[in-house]
Amino acid sequence: MRLLITTALVSVTALPALAADPELTVFDWAGFEEPSIFQGYIDKHGDSPTYAFYGDDDEAFQKIASGFKADVAHPCSQMVSKYRDAGLIEPWDTSKIPNFDKIDPQFLASEVFKDDEGVWYIPTDWGATAIAYNPETVPAEDVSTLQVFVDPKYQGRTSLPDSSDDVWALGYLATGTTDWTNVTDEQFQAAADWLRQAHQNVAAYWADPSEQAQLMASGAVDIAWSWNDGVVYLQNDNYPVAFQRAPKEGSSTFFCGYINLKDGPGNEEKAYDFINAWLEPSAGKALLDTIGYGHTSTEAMATIAEEPAVKEGLSEVDAPILAQTPNDPAQREKQLAEFEKIKAGF
């Protein structure tokens, strides 16, 4: 039932799908409205923020750039430069964020996020993109390689995210590129050619993790390029699912966080209350249990270090990793345009 509810919420993208506290509007991925993640905000104000939802980062940016009003939004790291360049965000006042110094420094190691003008981004969560599969229908040896996505045996049995960044991470990895910050024309073309092959096997491009989980639970697909949360949803529904994070070519990682939107319609102090609730150590367990992600706070991660879900879905693996860190905006636009062609069959 939860999967159906989440999908329904996504269908009203950019509308206040969960109206609650009218003085704070959070523009977010569906699933992150779980109250336990920001319980401190509810304890202080008696209600959740008002939520509006989106399905992918580029869609969210276009909505905000077109005038949609919210107070905070939750992009992944590679999108922050677009918001800055467009003048849509303002720095956070970290003196109002007591646990800011608990954020693992690796998540702020970019001038895109933190420079002489201030802190533009509060990283909060991170995860992996890897192979989710049904071990009852897919042999483990088949998912020992990313070439499973182009294996004719699985024609019409795979699903990829309708997310340019994640799909290109897959294409680059499958063709031997593990760093997308300095991609050559040859590497780009090799990945594009491979993705066109993979497209032949795709039954559907999933728009959000609940849709991916439904595709797998219904038996429509056996293999998906998946975030942690799709796997968690399937496990919660007792569906047989495994998460292969160490195929020989590798897998991907990403991290996301909150930006402070200019001219937000709500109460600025409540935006800080929301961020502070997110950075409480107790948010680590809530985030892991509900979505399967890791937390950027070292204190929060310390509370869940021994959890099986951390060892299964977030631990280090003996395989290459393509980290979805900020890359050239022009390269992202090139990838996005090519991805639209690939999906259209060109």
Disulfide bonds with the S-S distance in Angstrom:
Cys76-Cys256 1.92
